[in-house]
Structures are given as C-alpha cells and as structure tokens.
C-alpha cells in the first residue's frame, strides 16, 4: 500500500482514503485495483452500485475528476456520504450531519412527550432522554461539533431546551458540555 492511501474496515464495509498530490492519482487508482483484485482472489464481490466516491478538493483552481472504474463500471461521485453514522460532505461542513441528527432527535422528542403525558416522573423522563436523545446528539460529537456553525449549534441546543421543558427540569447537559465530557473521558 502506498503511504498516501489508507484502508478503513468496519464489519463488511471497506473505505479507501487516498491523498492525491500534484494531480497524480496513480497511487490511488492502483490501490483501488489492488483492492478489487484482492476481493476477487478471496471470493468477495464488490457491489459497484453501492460504491461511492467523494472528492474533497480545496484548491482554488479545481479540475474535473476523471471517473473511477471498478470491473468496467463507473463509480458514482457524490457530494456526501454517511460514514459510521456521520454525514461527511465534500466541503467538510457539518450542516447535513446536524440536519440528520436534529431529525432523529425530534422524532424521539415525540416519545418523550408521550411519556410525560403518561405522568412518568422526571427521573424516568431524564433517563429516557439520556438514552434516546442525548445519545443521538453526542454520537461522534468530538469529531464534528468543534467545526459546526453557530446556527447548527443553536439548532442542536433547541432540542436540549425542548427536552428540558417536556421533562420539567433544567438544565440538561448543553451540547458544548456533551462534547467536553466526551473529550475528557476518552481514553488516552
């Protein structure tokens, strides 16, 4: 493997990350071919329809990226992917990820409201919040929260405030504190 390429495996997903310097894509394309050959030699099939390519290019003068082919089929170039539950965009903004998290958390707020209407006590509602809503808000938070826009942070914080109103307690952990807690509690 070339030093500018990295392979990330998780369960049955494989991700190839390649750094292309000076418009030389040869190491990246060779790595794709090696991976394809390895899969074939080990009786594994690559699903080219599910295979996606994201091109991150911060150069001022961006050029068109020539399509990548696997077994004669072109790989679709997309603007974002979902990688281990986190939405990664080609420009490394986190608005798409925030939108996804917000939607999932809002769906779960509905169930928190239903539990409140069933007259469950605040400690049980708080436990439900921590397990089903806060866990969504804090998923991989150390990777993306530091580069969120103020607008994205405020959107996430509205979820926390809504949960506080439903439960009738204040304050629940602010999103900034969730990130800090994850940073200080992560293993060295």
Order of alpha helices (4+ residues) and beta strands (2+ residues): beta-beta-alpha-beta-beta-beta-beta-beta-beta-alpha-alpha-alpha-alpha-alpha
